[in-house]
Amino acid sequence: MENILEITLNGMQEKVPPGTTVADLIERAGENDRNLIVERNNRFVHPLAYPLTCVGDGDRIELINPDFGG
């Protein structure tokens, strides 16, 4: 039995170790947009929960950079 989780990150299949958090994925992706929005399985994740929210096998994570401006 493999000790790796398979998730979808921004539409791409990724393999991550168990215990990986949303904060870990943000760091791994090199995101530094302070307005970043994160969805896990189509549900909003509050920024304060990023370091506490562990991903699970089969999760769909979307890192969304909102386009503010005019």
mmCIF file of the N, C-alpha and C atoms, coordinates in Angstrom:
data_MODEL
# 
_entry.id   MODEL 
# 
loop_
_atom_site.group_PDB 
_atom_site.id 
_atom_site.type_symbol 
_atom_site.label_atom_id 
_atom_site.label_alt_id 
_atom_site.label_comp_id 
_atom_site.label_asym_id 
_atom_site.label_entity_id 
_atom_site.label_seq_id 
_atom_site.pdbx_PDB_ins_code 
_atom_site.Cartn_x 
_atom_site.Cartn_y 
_atom_site.Cartn_z 
_atom_site.occupancy 
_atom_site.B_iso_or_equiv 
_atom_site.pdbx_formal_charge 
_atom_site.auth_seq_id 
_atom_site.auth_comp_id 
_atom_site.auth_asym_id 
_atom_site.auth_atom_id 
_atom_site.pdbx_PDB_model_num 
ATOM 1   N N  . MET A 1 1  ? 0.852   -1.192 0.000   1.00 0.00 ? 1  MET A N  1 
ATOM 2   C CA . MET A 1 1  ? 0.000   0.000  0.000   1.00 0.00 ? 1  MET A CA 1 
ATOM 3   C C  . MET A 1 1  ? 0.891   1.248  0.000   1.00 0.00 ? 1  MET A C  1 
ATOM 4   N N  . GLU A 1 2  ? 0.631   2.108  -0.937  1.00 0.00 ? 2  GLU A N  1 
ATOM 5   C CA . GLU A 1 2  ? 1.425   3.323  -1.089  1.00 0.00 ? 2  GLU A CA 1 
ATOM 6   C C  . GLU A 1 2  ? 0.981   4.379  -0.091  1.00 0.00 ? 2  GLU A C  1 
ATOM 7   N N  . ASN A 1 3  ? 1.928   5.129  0.428   1.00 0.00 ? 3  ASN A N  1 
ATOM 8   C CA . ASN A 1 3  ? 1.646   6.161  1.416   1.00 0.00 ? 3  ASN A CA 1 
ATOM 9   C C  . ASN A 1 3  ? 1.611   7.534  0.747   1.00 0.00 ? 3  ASN A C  1 
ATOM 10  N N  . ILE A 1 4  ? 0.882   7.633  -0.361  1.00 0.00 ? 4  ILE A N  1 
ATOM 11  C CA . ILE A 1 4  ? 0.803   8.870  -1.144  1.00 0.00 ? 4  ILE A CA 1 
ATOM 12  C C  . ILE A 1 4  ? -0.664  9.145  -1.464  1.00 0.00 ? 4  ILE A C  1 
ATOM 13  N N  . LEU A 1 5  ? -1.040  10.413 -1.411  1.00 0.00 ? 5  LEU A N  1 
ATOM 14  C CA . LEU A 1 5  ? -2.392  10.825 -1.775  1.00 0.00 ? 5  LEU A CA 1 
ATOM 15  C C  . LEU A 1 5  ? -2.390  11.365 -3.193  1.00 0.00 ? 5  LEU A C  1 
ATOM 16  N N  . GLU A 1 6  ? -3.438  11.075 -3.930  1.00 0.00 ? 6  GLU A N  1 
ATOM 17  C CA . GLU A 1 6  ? -3.606  11.648 -5.262  1.00 0.00 ? 6  GLU A CA 1 
ATOM 18  C C  . GLU A 1 6  ? -4.697  12.700 -5.184  1.00 0.00 ? 6  GLU A C  1 
ATOM 19  N N  . ILE A 1 7  ? -4.336  13.932 -5.569  1.00 0.00 ? 7  ILE A N  1 
ATOM 20  C CA . ILE A 1 7  ? -5.281  15.049 -5.564  1.00 0.00 ? 7  ILE A CA 1 
ATOM 21  C C  . ILE A 1 7  ? -5.267  15.714 -6.931  1.00 0.00 ? 7  ILE A C  1 
ATOM 22  N N  . THR A 1 8  ? -6.212  16.600 -7.137  1.00 0.00 ? 8  THR A N  1 
ATOM 23  C CA . THR A 1 8  ? -6.225  17.449 -8.323  1.00 0.00 ? 8  THR A CA 1 
ATOM 24  C C  . THR A 1 8  ? -5.989  18.875 -7.862  1.00 0.00 ? 8  THR A C  1 
ATOM 25  N N  . LEU A 1 9  ? -4.910  19.473 -8.339  1.00 0.00 ? 9  LEU A N  1 
ATOM 26  C CA . LEU A 1 9  ? -4.551  20.843 -7.975  1.00 0.00 ? 9  LEU A CA 1 
ATOM 27  C C  . LEU A 1 9  ? -4.616  21.691 -9.227  1.00 0.00 ? 9  LEU A C  1 
ATOM 28  N N  . ASN A 1 10 ? -5.569  22.615 -9.264  1.00 0.00 ? 10 ASN A N  1 
ATOM 29  C CA . ASN A 1 10 ? -5.770  23.477 -10.437 1.00 0.00 ? 10 ASN A CA 1 
ATOM 30  C C  . ASN A 1 10 ? -5.896  22.654 -11.721 1.00 0.00 ? 10 ASN A C  1 
ATOM 31  N N  . GLY A 1 11 ? -6.652  21.553 -11.638 1.00 0.00 ? 11 GLY A N  1 
ATOM 32  C CA . GLY A 1 11 ? -6.931  20.737 -12.816 1.00 0.00 ? 11 GLY A CA 1 
ATOM 33  C C  . GLY A 1 11 ? -5.863  19.714 -13.172 1.00 0.00 ? 11 GLY A C  1 
ATOM 34  N N  . MET A 1 12 ? -4.769  19.694 -12.424 1.00 0.00 ? 12 MET A N  1 
ATOM 35  C CA . MET A 1 12 ? -3.672  18.760 -12.715 1.00 0.00 ? 12 MET A CA 1 
ATOM 36  C C  . MET A 1 12 ? -3.568  17.719 -11.607 1.00 0.00 ? 12 MET A C  1 
ATOM 37  N N  . GLN A 1 13 ? -3.349  16.470 -12.003 1.00 0.00 ? 13 GLN A N  1 
ATOM 38  C CA . GLN A 1 13 ? -3.161  15.409 -11.018 1.00 0.00 ? 13 GLN A CA 1 
ATOM 39  C C  . GLN A 1 13 ? -1.823  15.608 -10.311 1.00 0.00 ? 13 GLN A C  1 
ATOM 40  N N  . GLU A 1 14 ? -1.851  15.508 -8.998  1.00 0.00 ? 14 GLU A N  1 
ATOM 41  C CA . GLU A 1 14 ? -0.644  15.663 -8.184  1.00 0.00 ? 14 GLU A CA 1 
ATOM 42  C C  . GLU A 1 14 ? -0.611  14.547 -7.155  1.00 0.00 ? 14 GLU A C  1 
ATOM 43  N N  . LYS A 1 15 ? 0.588   14.176 -6.740  1.00 0.00 ? 15 LYS A N  1 
ATOM 44  C CA . LYS A 1 15 ? 0.766   13.217 -5.658  1.00 0.00 ? 15 LYS A CA 1 
ATOM 45  C C  . LYS A 1 15 ? 1.438   13.946 -4.505  1.00 0.00 ? 15 LYS A C  1 
ATOM 46  N N  . VAL A 1 16 ? 0.840   13.810 -3.330  1.00 0.00 ? 16 VAL A N  1 
ATOM 47  C CA . VAL A 1 16 ? 1.354   14.497 -2.146  1.00 0.00 ? 16 VAL A CA 1 
ATOM 48  C C  . VAL A 1 16 ? 1.372   13.522 -0.971  1.00 0.00 ? 16 VAL A C  1 
ATOM 49  N N  . PRO A 1 17 ? 2.233   13.769 0.009   1.00 0.00 ? 17 PRO A N  1 
ATOM 50  C CA . PRO A 1 17 ? 2.254   12.898 1.183   1.00 0.00 ? 17 PRO A CA 1 
ATOM 51  C C  . PRO A 1 17 ? 1.065   13.172 2.106   1.00 0.00 ? 17 PRO A C  1 
ATOM 52  N N  . PRO A 1 18 ? 0.644   12.167 2.864   1.00 0.00 ? 18 PRO A N  1 
ATOM 53  C CA . PRO A 1 18 ? -0.405  12.395 3.865   1.00 0.00 ? 18 PRO A CA 1 
ATOM 54  C C  . PRO A 1 18 ? 0.034   13.501 4.821   1.00 0.00 ? 18 PRO A C  1 
ATOM 55  N N  . GLY A 1 19 ? -0.939  14.283 5.289   1.00 0.00 ? 19 GLY A N  1 
ATOM 56  C CA . GLY A 1 19 ? -0.630  15.383 6.199   1.00 0.00 ? 19 GLY A CA 1 
ATOM 57  C C  . GLY A 1 19 ? -0.363  16.688 5.482   1.00 0.00 ? 19 GLY A C  1 
ATOM 58  N N  . THR A 1 20 ? -0.394  16.668 4.137   1.00 0.00 ? 20 THR A N  1 
ATOM 59  C CA . THR A 1 20 ? -0.195  17.898 3.367   1.00 0.00 ? 20 THR A CA 1 
ATOM 60  C C  . THR A 1 20 ? -1.368  18.834 3.615   1.00 0.00 ? 20 THR A C  1 
ATOM 61  N N  . THR A 1 21 ? -1.061  20.093 3.925   1.00 0.00 ? 21 THR A N  1 
ATOM 62  C CA . THR A 1 21 ? -2.103  21.088 4.186   1.00 0.00 ? 21 THR A CA 1 
ATOM 63  C C  . THR A 1 21 ? -2.286  21.997 2.978   1.00 0.00 ? 21 THR A C  1 
ATOM 64  N N  . VAL A 1 22 ? -3.360  22.759 3.020   1.00 0.00 ? 22 VAL A N  1 
ATOM 65  C CA . VAL A 1 22 ? -3.590  23.768 1.984   1.00 0.00 ? 22 VAL A CA 1 
ATOM 66  C C  . VAL A 1 22 ? -2.429  24.755 1.965   1.00 0.00 ? 22 VAL A C  1 
ATOM 67  N N  . ALA A 1 23 ? -1.921  25.134 3.138   1.00 0.00 ? 23 ALA A N  1 
ATOM 68  C CA . ALA A 1 23 ? -0.773  26.049 3.207   1.00 0.00 ? 23 ALA A CA 1 
ATOM 69  C C  . ALA A 1 23 ? 0.437   25.445 2.495   1.00 0.00 ? 23 ALA A C  1 
ATOM 70  N N  . ASP A 1 24 ? 0.651   24.136 2.657   1.00 0.00 ? 24 ASP A N  1 
ATOM 71  C CA . ASP A 1 24 ? 1.764   23.466 1.964   1.00 0.00 ? 24 ASP A CA 1 
ATOM 72  C C  . ASP A 1 24 ? 1.599   23.558 0.447   1.00 0.00 ? 24 ASP A C  1 
ATOM 73  N N  . LEU A 1 25 ? 0.371   23.359 -0.030  1.00 0.00 ? 25 LEU A N  1 
ATOM 74  C CA . LEU A 1 25 ? 0.126   23.416 -1.473  1.00 0.00 ? 25 LEU A CA 1 
ATOM 75  C C  . LEU A 1 25 ? 0.346   24.825 -2.016  1.00 0.00 ? 25 LEU A C  1 
ATOM 76  N N  . ILE A 1 26 ? -0.057  25.833 -1.251  1.00 0.00 ? 26 ILE A N  1 
ATOM 77  C CA . ILE A 1 26 ? 0.141   27.221 -1.670  1.00 0.00 ? 26 ILE A CA 1 
ATOM 78  C C  . ILE A 1 26 ? 1.637   27.509 -1.793  1.00 0.00 ? 26 ILE A C  1 
ATOM 79  N N  . GLU A 1 27 ? 2.403   27.064 -0.810  1.00 0.00 ? 27 GLU A N  1 
ATOM 80  C CA . GLU A 1 27 ? 3.859   27.261 -0.843  1.00 0.00 ? 27 GLU A CA 1 
ATOM 81  C C  . GLU A 1 27 ? 4.472   26.501 -2.012  1.00 0.00 ? 27 GLU A C  1 
ATOM 82  N N  . ARG A 1 28 ? 4.048   25.261 -2.191  1.00 0.00 ? 28 ARG A N  1 
ATOM 83  C CA . ARG A 1 28 ? 4.558   24.417 -3.283  1.00 0.00 ? 28 ARG A CA 1 
ATOM 84  C C  . ARG A 1 28 ? 4.295   25.060 -4.650  1.00 0.00 ? 28 ARG A C  1 
ATOM 85  N N  . ALA A 1 29 ? 3.131   25.714 -4.780  1.00 0.00 ? 29 ALA A N  1 
ATOM 86  C CA . ALA A 1 29 ? 2.761   26.354 -6.044  1.00 0.00 ? 29 ALA A CA 1 
ATOM 87  C C  . ALA A 1 29 ? 3.435   27.715 -6.221  1.00 0.00 ? 29 ALA A C  1 
ATOM 88  N N  . GLY A 1 30 ? 4.091   28.219 -5.172  1.00 0.00 ? 30 GLY A N  1 
ATOM 89  C CA . GLY A 1 30 ? 4.761   29.504 -5.261  1.00 0.00 ? 30 GLY A CA 1 
ATOM 90  C C  . GLY A 1 30 ? 3.797   30.683 -5.281  1.00 0.00 ? 30 GLY A C  1 
ATOM 91  N N  . GLU A 1 31 ? 2.603   30.471 -4.743  1.00 0.00 ? 31 GLU A N  1 
ATOM 92  C CA . GLU A 1 31 ? 1.606   31.551 -4.708  1.00 0.00 ? 31 GLU A CA 1 
ATOM 93  C C  . GLU A 1 31 ? 1.950   32.540 -3.608  1.00 0.00 ? 31 GLU A C  1 
ATOM 94  N N  . ASN A 1 32 ? 1.902   33.821 -3.933  1.00 0.00 ? 32 ASN A N  1 
ATOM 95  C CA . ASN A 1 32 ? 2.121   34.847 -2.912  1.00 0.00 ? 32 ASN A CA 1 
ATOM 96  C C  . ASN A 1 32 ? 1.112   35.978 -3.030  1.00 0.00 ? 32 ASN A C  1 
ATOM 97  N N  . ASP A 1 33 ? 0.008   35.721 -3.736  1.00 0.00 ? 33 ASP A N  1 
ATOM 98  C CA . ASP A 1 33 ? -1.065  36.704 -3.878  1.00 0.00 ? 33 ASP A CA 1 
ATOM 99  C C  . ASP A 1 33 ? -1.851  36.742 -2.570  1.00 0.00 ? 33 ASP A C  1 
ATOM 100 N N  . ARG A 1 34 ? -1.824  37.878 -1.902  1.00 0.00 ? 34 ARG A N  1 
ATOM 101 C CA . ARG A 1 34 ? -2.519  37.970 -0.622  1.00 0.00 ? 34 ARG A CA 1 
ATOM 102 C C  . ARG A 1 34 ? -4.035  37.918 -0.784  1.00 0.00 ? 34 ARG A C  1 
ATOM 103 N N  . ASN A 1 35 ? -4.533  38.058 -2.012  1.00 0.00 ? 35 ASN A N  1 
ATOM 104 C CA . ASN A 1 35 ? -5.967  37.961 -2.275  1.00 0.00 ? 35 ASN A CA 1 
ATOM 105 C C  . ASN A 1 35 ? -6.368  36.572 -2.776  1.00 0.00 ? 35 ASN A C  1 
ATOM 106 N N  . LEU A 1 36 ? -5.453  35.613 -2.682  1.00 0.00 ? 36 LEU A N  1 
ATOM 107 C CA . LEU A 1 36 ? -5.702  34.260 -3.153  1.00 0.00 ? 36 LEU A CA 1 
ATOM 108 C C  . LEU A 1 36 ? -6.975  33.689 -2.525  1.00 0.00 ? 36 LEU A C  1 
ATOM 109 N N  . ILE A 1 37 ? -7.753  33.002 -3.346  1.00 0.00 ? 37 ILE A N  1 
ATOM 110 C CA . ILE A 1 37 ? -8.942  32.286 -2.885  1.00 0.00 ? 37 ILE A CA 1 
ATOM 111 C C  . ILE A 1 37 ? -8.674  30.805 -3.087  1.00 0.00 ? 37 ILE A C  1 
ATOM 112 N N  . VAL A 1 38 ? -9.010  30.007 -2.084  1.00 0.00 ? 38 VAL A N  1 
ATOM 113 C CA . VAL A 1 38 ? -8.803  28.567 -2.179  1.00 0.00 ? 38 VAL A CA 1 
ATOM 114 C C  . VAL A 1 38 ? -10.137 27.855 -2.031  1.00 0.00 ? 38 VAL A C  1 
ATOM 115 N N  . GLU A 1 39 ? -10.374 26.897 -2.946  1.00 0.00 ? 39 GLU A N  1 
ATOM 116 C CA . GLU A 1 39 ? -11.532 26.027 -2.843  1.00 0.00 ? 39 GLU A CA 1 
ATOM 117 C C  . GLU A 1 39 ? -11.044 24.595 -2.685  1.00 0.00 ? 39 GLU A C  1 
ATOM 118 N N  . ARG A 1 40 ? -11.677 23.867 -1.786  1.00 0.00 ? 40 ARG A N  1 
ATOM 119 C CA . ARG A 1 40 ? -11.422 22.433 -1.618  1.00 0.00 ? 40 ARG A CA 1 
ATOM 120 C C  . ARG A 1 40 ? -12.745 21.730 -1.878  1.00 0.00 ? 40 ARG A C  1 
ATOM 121 N N  . ASN A 1 41 ? -12.764 20.944 -2.936  1.00 0.00 ? 41 ASN A N  1 
ATOM 122 C CA . ASN A 1 41 ? -13.989 20.231 -3.326  1.00 0.00 ? 41 ASN A CA 1 
ATOM 123 C C  . ASN A 1 41 ? -15.165 21.199 -3.472  1.00 0.00 ? 41 ASN A C  1 
ATOM 124 N N  . ASN A 1 42 ? -14.897 22.307 -4.161  1.00 0.00 ? 42 ASN A N  1 
ATOM 125 C CA . ASN A 1 42 ? -15.892 23.338 -4.473  1.00 0.00 ? 42 ASN A CA 1 
ATOM 126 C C  . ASN A 1 42 ? -16.403 24.107 -3.258  1.00 0.00 ? 42 ASN A C  1 
ATOM 127 N N  . ARG A 1 43 ? -15.670 24.053 -2.152  1.00 0.00 ? 43 ARG A N  1 
ATOM 128 C CA . ARG A 1 43 ? -16.049 24.812 -0.959  1.00 0.00 ? 43 ARG A CA 1 
ATOM 129 C C  . ARG A 1 43 ? -14.907 25.747 -0.577  1.00 0.00 ? 43 ARG A C  1 
ATOM 130 N N  . PHE A 1 44 ? -15.268 26.976 -0.237  1.00 0.00 ? 44 PHE A N  1 
ATOM 131 C CA . PHE A 1 44 ? -14.307 27.995 0.167   1.00 0.00 ? 44 PHE A CA 1 
ATOM 132 C C  . PHE A 1 44 ? -13.550 27.551 1.415   1.00 0.00 ? 44 PHE A C  1 
ATOM 133 N N  . VAL A 1 45 ? -12.234 27.784 1.423   1.00 0.00 ? 45 VAL A N  1 
ATOM 134 C CA . VAL A 1 45 ? -11.407 27.542 2.608   1.00 0.00 ? 45 VAL A CA 1 
ATOM 135 C C  . VAL A 1 45 ? -10.958 28.908 3.132   1.00 0.00 ? 45 VAL A C  1 
ATOM 136 N N  . HIS A 1 46 ? -11.271 29.201 4.375   1.00 0.00 ? 46 HIS A N  1 
ATOM 137 C CA . HIS A 1 46 ? -10.890 30.486 4.963   1.00 0.00 ? 46 HIS A CA 1 
ATOM 138 C C  . HIS A 1 46 ? -9.369  30.530 5.126   1.00 0.00 ? 46 HIS A C  1 
ATOM 139 N N  . PRO A 1 47 ? -8.744  31.667 4.832   1.00 0.00 ? 47 PRO A N  1 
ATOM 140 C CA . PRO A 1 47 ? -7.287  31.771 4.946   1.00 0.00 ? 47 PRO A CA 1 
ATOM 141 C C  . PRO A 1 47 ? -6.715  31.339 6.297   1.00 0.00 ? 47 PRO A C  1 
ATOM 142 N N  . LEU A 1 48 ? -7.427  31.586 7.389   1.00 0.00 ? 48 LEU A N  1 
ATOM 143 C CA . LEU A 1 48 ? -6.927  31.165 8.699   1.00 0.00 ? 48 LEU A CA 1 
ATOM 144 C C  . LEU A 1 48 ? -6.890  29.640 8.833   1.00 0.00 ? 48 LEU A C  1 
ATOM 145 N N  . ALA A 1 49 ? -7.646  28.950 7.978   1.00 0.00 ? 49 ALA A N  1 
ATOM 146 C CA . ALA A 1 49 ? -7.703  27.490 8.040   1.00 0.00 ? 49 ALA A CA 1 
ATOM 147 C C  . ALA A 1 49 ? -6.655  26.820 7.146   1.00 0.00 ? 49 ALA A C  1 
ATOM 148 N N  . TYR A 1 50 ? -5.931  27.591 6.330   1.00 0.00 ? 50 TYR A N  1 
ATOM 149 C CA . TYR A 1 50 ? -4.956  26.986 5.407   1.00 0.00 ? 50 TYR A CA 1 
ATOM 150 C C  . TYR A 1 50 ? -3.977  26.048 6.111   1.00 0.00 ? 50 TYR A C  1 
ATOM 151 N N  . PRO A 1 51 ? -3.353  26.465 7.224   1.00 0.00 ? 51 PRO A N  1 
ATOM 152 C CA . PRO A 1 51 ? -2.381  25.567 7.848   1.00 0.00 ? 51 PRO A CA 1 
ATOM 153 C C  . PRO A 1 51 ? -3.026  24.399 8.600   1.00 0.00 ? 51 PRO A C  1 
ATOM 154 N N  . LEU A 1 52 ? -4.338  24.456 8.805   1.00 0.00 ? 52 LEU A N  1 
ATOM 155 C CA . LEU A 1 52 ? -5.039  23.417 9.568   1.00 0.00 ? 52 LEU A CA 1 
ATOM 156 C C  . LEU A 1 52 ? -5.794  22.427 8.684   1.00 0.00 ? 52 LEU A C  1 
ATOM 157 N N  . THR A 1 53 ? -5.957  22.764 7.402   1.00 0.00 ? 53 THR A N  1 
ATOM 158 C CA . THR A 1 53 ? -6.763  21.953 6.504   1.00 0.00 ? 53 THR A CA 1 
ATOM 159 C C  . THR A 1 53 ? -5.886  20.977 5.736   1.00 0.00 ? 53 THR A C  1 
ATOM 160 N N  . CYS A 1 54 ? -5.945  19.710 6.138   1.00 0.00 ? 54 CYS A N  1 
ATOM 161 C CA . CYS A 1 54 ? -5.200  18.660 5.436   1.00 0.00 ? 54 CYS A CA 1 
ATOM 162 C C  . CYS A 1 54 ? -6.013  18.171 4.246   1.00 0.00 ? 54 CYS A C  1 
ATOM 163 N N  . VAL A 1 55 ? -5.335  17.937 3.137   1.00 0.00 ? 55 VAL A N  1 
ATOM 164 C CA . VAL A 1 55 ? -6.017  17.415 1.962   1.00 0.00 ? 55 VAL A CA 1 
ATOM 165 C C  . VAL A 1 55 ? -6.159  15.908 2.093   1.00 0.00 ? 55 VAL A C  1 
ATOM 166 N N  . GLY A 1 56 ? -7.177  15.374 1.433   1.00 0.00 ? 56 GLY A N  1 
ATOM 167 C CA . GLY A 1 56 ? -7.426  13.944 1.447   1.00 0.00 ? 56 GLY A CA 1 
ATOM 168 C C  . GLY A 1 56 ? -7.335  13.373 0.049   1.00 0.00 ? 56 GLY A C  1 
ATOM 169 N N  . ASP A 1 57 ? -7.206  12.067 -0.019  1.00 0.00 ? 57 ASP A N  1 
ATOM 170 C CA . ASP A 1 57 ? -7.114  11.383 -1.299  1.00 0.00 ? 57 ASP A CA 1 
ATOM 171 C C  . ASP A 1 57 ? -8.333  11.721 -2.153  1.00 0.00 ? 57 ASP A C  1 
ATOM 172 N N  . GLY A 1 58 ? -8.095  12.165 -3.382  1.00 0.00 ? 58 GLY A N  1 
ATOM 173 C CA . GLY A 1 58 ? -9.176  12.492 -4.301  1.00 0.00 ? 58 GLY A CA 1 
ATOM 174 C C  . GLY A 1 58 ? -9.675  13.920 -4.211  1.00 0.00 ? 58 GLY A C  1 
ATOM 175 N N  . ASP A 1 59 ? -9.135  14.714 -3.285  1.00 0.00 ? 59 ASP A N  1 
ATOM 176 C CA . ASP A 1 59 ? -9.577  16.110 -3.164  1.00 0.00 ? 59 ASP A CA 1 
ATOM 177 C C  . ASP A 1 59 ? -9.279  16.897 -4.432  1.00 0.00 ? 59 ASP A C  1 
ATOM 178 N N  . ARG A 1 60 ? -10.154 17.886 -4.695  1.00 0.00 ? 60 ARG A N  1 
ATOM 179 C CA . ARG A 1 60 ? -9.953  18.835 -5.786  1.00 0.00 ? 60 ARG A CA 1 
ATOM 180 C C  . ARG A 1 60 ? -9.685  20.203 -5.163  1.00 0.00 ? 60 ARG A C  1 
ATOM 181 N N  . ILE A 1 61 ? -8.472  20.704 -5.367  1.00 0.00 ? 61 ILE A N  1 
ATOM 182 C CA . ILE A 1 61 ? -8.066  21.993 -4.805  1.00 0.00 ? 61 ILE A CA 1 
ATOM 183 C C  . ILE A 1 61 ? -7.883  22.987 -5.944  1.00 0.00 ? 61 ILE A C  1 
ATOM 184 N N  . GLU A 1 62 ? -8.488  24.149 -5.799  1.00 0.00 ? 62 GLU A N  1 
ATOM 185 C CA . GLU A 1 62 ? -8.327  25.225 -6.778  1.00 0.00 ? 62 GLU A CA 1 
ATOM 186 C C  . GLU A 1 62 ? -7.726  26.430 -6.070  1.00 0.00 ? 62 GLU A C  1 
ATOM 187 N N  . LEU A 1 63 ? -6.622  26.923 -6.605  1.00 0.00 ? 63 LEU A N  1 
ATOM 188 C CA . LEU A 1 63 ? -5.999  28.160 -6.130  1.00 0.00 ? 63 LEU A CA 1 
ATOM 189 C C  . LEU A 1 63 ? -6.386  29.244 -7.134  1.00 0.00 ? 63 LEU A C  1 
ATOM 190 N N  . ILE A 1 64 ? -7.173  30.192 -6.689  1.00 0.00 ? 64 ILE A N  1 
ATOM 191 C CA . ILE A 1 64 ? -7.776  31.180 -7.587  1.00 0.00 ? 64 ILE A CA 1 
ATOM 192 C C  . ILE A 1 64 ? -7.197  32.555 -7.288  1.00 0.00 ? 64 ILE A C  1 
ATOM 193 N N  . ASN A 1 65 ? -6.648  33.185 -8.314  1.00 0.00 ? 65 ASN A N  1 
ATOM 194 C CA . ASN A 1 65 ? -6.150  34.552 -8.197  1.00 0.00 ? 65 ASN A CA 1 
ATOM 195 C C  . ASN A 1 65 ? -7.206  35.480 -8.773  1.00 0.00 ? 65 ASN A C  1 
ATOM 196 N N  . PRO A 1 66 ? -7.945  36.185 -7.907  1.00 0.00 ? 66 PRO A N  1 
ATOM 197 C CA . PRO A 1 66 ? -8.970  37.091 -8.415  1.00 0.00 ? 66 PRO A CA 1 
ATOM 198 C C  . PRO A 1 66 ? -8.356  38.245 -9.190  1.00 0.00 ? 66 PRO A C  1 
ATOM 199 N N  . ASP A 1 67 ? -9.017  38.652 -10.218 1.00 0.00 ? 67 ASP A N  1 
ATOM 200 C CA . ASP A 1 67 ? -8.534  39.733 -11.066 1.00 0.00 ? 67 ASP A CA 1 
ATOM 201 C C  . ASP A 1 67 ? -9.279  41.007 -10.695 1.00 0.00 ? 67 ASP A C  1 
ATOM 202 N N  . PHE A 1 68 ? -8.696  41.764 -9.760  1.00 0.00 ? 68 PHE A N  1 
ATOM 203 C CA . PHE A 1 68 ? -9.318  43.030 -9.352  1.00 0.00 ? 68 PHE A CA 1 
ATOM 204 C C  . PHE A 1 68 ? -8.799  44.136 -10.274 1.00 0.00 ? 68 PHE A C  1 
ATOM 205 N N  . GLY A 1 69 ? -9.651  45.033 -10.568 1.00 0.00 ? 69 GLY A N  1 
ATOM 206 C CA . GLY A 1 69 ? -9.208  46.168 -11.380 1.00 0.00 ? 69 GLY A CA 1 
ATOM 207 C C  . GLY A 1 69 ? -10.287 46.591 -12.344 1.00 0.00 ? 69 GLY A C  1 
ATOM 208 N N  . GLY A 1 70 ? -9.947  47.513 -13.179 1.00 0.00 ? 70 GLY A N  1 
ATOM 209 C CA . GLY A 1 70 ? -10.962 48.032 -14.061 1.00 0.00 ? 70 GLY A CA 1 
ATOM 210 C C  . GLY A 1 70 ? -10.468 48.328 -15.424 1.00 0.00 ? 70 GLY A C  1 
# 
